[in-house]
Amino acid sequence: MNKSTVEQFQRENRPVWFLGRRTAMPIKARIVKICEDERSGEYAALDYICDDEYAVFKTDNVHFDCLYGSKEDLIADICKEALKETAEIKAAVQTKDDCIRFLFSHNLPCAGRYTDWVARRAVQNIARKKWGLDLK
C-alpha cells in the first residue's frame, strides 16, 4: 500500500491484512497510527482484530508495502512471489553440482521459522524430476 491508501484505511477504520512474521499466516488488523523513524522509515502501528476467525490480541508495526486491503490480495501476492522464486531456482539449478551448491548456500533443512519453504519445495521437485532423488 502507498501512504495515501494507508491514511484512507485509517480514516475509514477499515481493516488491513499482512503476513504474520512468526506464523506466516494472514493477519487482520486496524491502523492505530502512522509512524516514521530514521532507520525504519514509514510504517503503520497496528492492533490485531479479534473476531470469529482470529482470537489474538496483539499489536505490531508493519511497513506500508507489507499491508494489503484484503486477505485475497495478500494471498495472491504471496503466491505470485512464490512462483517467481520457484522459477528463479529452477533456472539456477540445472545440474547436480548446481543443486549441491544451492543446498549449501540456502537454509533448506527443517529449521522451523528459518527454513525457506519455497526453495525447499522447489529443490525437492527439481531433484525428483531431473535425477529421481527423493529429498525429504
C-alpha positions in Angstrom: 0.0 0.0 0.0 1.1 3.5 -0.5 0.9 6.2 2.2 -2.3 7.8 0.9 -4.1 4.4 0.9 -2.9 3.7 4.4 -4.2 7.1 5.5 -7.5 6.4 3.8 -7.8 3.0 5.5 -7.0 4.6 8.9 -9.6 7.4 8.4 -12.3 4.9 7.4 -11.3 2.5 10.1 -11.0 -0.3 7.5 -9.1 -3.4 8.3 -5.8 -4.2 6.6 -4.0 -7.5 6.1 -0.4 -8.5 6.5 1.6 -11.7 6.7 2.5 -12.7 10.3 6.3 -12.8 10.8 6.2 -15.8 13.2 3.1 -17.6 12.0 3.4 -16.9 8.2 -0.4 -16.6 8.3 -2.6 -13.7 7.1 -3.4 -11.3 10.0 -6.2 -8.8 10.0 -5.6 -5.5 11.9 -6.6 -1.9 12.2 -4.2 1.0 11.7 -3.8 2.8 15.0 -1.3 5.5 13.8 1.2 6.2 11.1 4.7 6.4 12.3 8.2 7.2 11.0 11.7 6.8 12.3 15.1 7.3 10.7 16.1 3.7 10.5 12.8 2.0 9.6 11.2 4.8 7.5 7.4 5.0 7.5 5.2 2.2 9.0 1.8 1.7 10.5 1.2 0.8 14.1 -1.5 -1.9 14.1 -3.9 -3.5 16.5 -4.9 -7.0 15.6 -8.6 -7.5 15.1 -10.1 -10.2 17.3 -13.2 -11.8 15.7 -14.6 -15.3 15.0 -11.6 -16.1 12.7 -8.8 -14.6 14.8 -8.6 -14.8 18.6 -5.3 -13.0 19.2 -4.9 -9.6 21.0 -1.7 -8.1 19.8 -0.1 -5.0 18.3 2.5 -4.8 15.6 4.5 -2.3 13.4 4.3 -3.0 9.7 5.8 -1.2 6.7 3.3 0.2 4.2 4.4 -2.1 1.4 3.6 -5.2 3.5 -0.1 -4.1 4.0 -3.0 -5.2 1.8 -6.6 -4.2 1.5 -7.9 -7.7 1.6 -6.9 -11.2 2.6 -7.3 -12.3 -1.1 -4.8 -9.6 -2.3 -2.3 -10.7 0.3 -2.6 -14.4 -0.7 -2.4 -13.6 -4.4 0.8 -11.6 -3.8 2.4 -14.4 -1.7 1.6 -16.9 -4.4 3.0 -14.7 -7.2 6.2 -14.2 -5.2 6.5 -18.0 -4.5 6.0 -18.8 -8.2 8.6 -16.1 -9.2 11.1 -17.5 -6.6 10.5 -21.1 -7.8 11.1 -20.1 -11.4 14.4 -18.4 -10.5 15.5 -21.5 -8.6 14.6 -23.8 -11.5 16.7 -21.6 -13.8 19.7 -21.6 -11.4 19.7 -25.4 -10.7 20.4 -27.2 -13.9 23.0 -29.8 -12.8 23.6 -31.9 -9.6 26.6 -29.6 -8.9 24.2 -26.6 -9.1 21.9 -28.4 -6.7 24.6 -29.1 -4.2 25.9 -25.5 -4.3 22.3 -24.3 -3.8 21.8 -26.6 -0.8 24.9 -25.3 0.8 24.1 -21.6 0.3 20.4 -21.6 1.4 18.5 -22.6 4.5 16.6 -25.7 3.3 16.8 -28.1 6.2 13.8 -28.3 8.6 14.8 -25.4 10.9 11.4 -24.0 11.9 10.9 -20.4 11.1 14.4 -20.2 9.5 13.6 -22.7 6.7 13.0 -21.3 3.2 10.0 -23.5 2.5 9.5 -22.2 -1.1 13.1 -23.0 -2.0 13.0 -26.3 -0.2 9.9 -27.5 -2.2 11.5 -26.2 -5.4 14.7 -28.1 -4.9 12.8 -31.3 -3.9 10.8 -31.1 -7.1 13.8 -30.4 -9.3 15.8 -33.3 -7.7 12.8 -35.7 -8.2 12.1 -34.7 -11.8 15.7 -34.5 -13.0 17.5 -37.2 -11.1 14.9 -39.3 -9.4 16.1 -38.2 -6.0 13.6 -38.2 -3.2 14.8 -35.4 -0.9 12.8 -35.3 2.3 
